[in-house]
Amino acid sequence: KQRYLERVNHFGQQLRLDAQGRVVIPQILREHAEIVGDVVVSGRIDQLEIWNRERFEMKLSAEPMTEEDFQALAEYGI
């Protein structure tokens, strides 16, 4: 539990939009995620994930959708 809390407290951030409606990602998070250059913003029901584009594309290639994935989605009506 302690290891989990240390990481959440270290990397977990609540951000607010600035006056122009932008989110400024804290430096510690940018460095950890290697966010430089192009990024991908991915929606998660109640949050956003921001990825280094190259790392995100490598993740998609390394974890392709399987037939089992498509069957599970079909069961949920997706």
PyMOL commands that set and color helices and strands:
alter all, ss='L'
color gray80, all
select helices_A, chain A and resi 2-11+27-32+53-62+67-75
alter helices_A, ss='H'
color red, helices_A
select strands_A, chain A and resi 39-44+47-52
alter strands_A, ss='S'
color yellow, strands_A
deselect
rebuild
show_as cartoon
